[in-house]
């Protein structure tokens, strides 16, 4: 997975401080419906906070990575039981354009 440049990460973490968590992942982990909800939130907001369950730090980092991958986003930061997810709007537009081109070909 591509890493975000340091200056962008700092800027996003700074913006994320004022955000409230928009989604919560329960003890059972991320469900398909939860992943779809995160994708929808990222389409609208591009930077969101997600609350994680109380897990040991190594499991929390693993769940954060899985959540980011399922949502099609990048994990900017893990602070306590909260993660900050970012979806680049330009990447989303390119994905939509590619999908439209595939539909036109069929």
N, C-alpha and C positions, 0 to 999 in steps of 0.2 A: 504494500500500500504506500502511496506517495506521502511523504511528509510535507507538512505545511512549512513555509519559510518562517524563521524566527520572528521577524518583525510583524508578520500577519498573525502569528500565534499570540504575541503580546497584545496586539490590538484587539483580537477577539476575546481574550481572557478579560481585558479591561471592560469591554462592552458587556460581557457575560455577568459581571459582578452585580449589575443592577437588575438582571432578569430573575423572574420567579420560575420555579420548575413548572413546565407545561405538561409533563407526563411522569408517571411513576411506574416502575417495573416491580412486580410483586415477587414473593419468595419462590414462586414456581418458574420464574425466568421470563424471557421474552416470548410472547406468543405471536402467531401470524397476524392476528388482529392488532396487536400492539405494534408490530413492525409497520403495518399499513398505516396506523395512526401516526407514527413518527414520521413516515415519508410525507404524509399530508401536512403535518405541522412544519416540516422542513421546506416544503414547497411554498408555504405562506411566509415563513419567518427567516429561513436560512441559518439562523443561529438560535438554538434552544438549549434549555437546561432540562435534564432528566434525572429524577431521583431514583436511586438504586436501593435494594434491600440491604439490611445489615449483614454483610458478608466479610470474611477475612480479606485483607488487602489483595492477595494474589488472585482470589476468585473474583473480586470486584473488578480488577484490571481485565481479566478474561471476559467477564460479562460486558464490560464497556466496549471491548474490541468487537465482540459478537453483535452488540447492539448497533454500533456504528456501521458494521458491514451490512447488517440486515436493513438498516435505514438508508443505505447508500450515501453515508456521510463520513466525515472524519472526526475522530475524537480529539478535541482541542486540549481538554484538561480533565483530570479527575481530582476533585477536591472533596474529601470526606466521602459521603455517600451520594454525591452529585457529580454528574458528568456534563460536559459542555460539547454539543454536537454542532458541526458546521457543514453545510452543503453549499458548494460553490454554485452560484446561480448560472454562471457561464457553462459549467459542466452539465447542469440540468437542461439548459437550452439545446446543447449539442446532442444530448441523448434523445430529446423530443424530436429534433430535426431528423435524426437517424431513423427513429421509429416511424415517422411520417413517410420518409423515403421508402422504407420497406413495405409499408402499406400500399403506396402508390404502385410499386413494382408488381404486386400480386393482383 
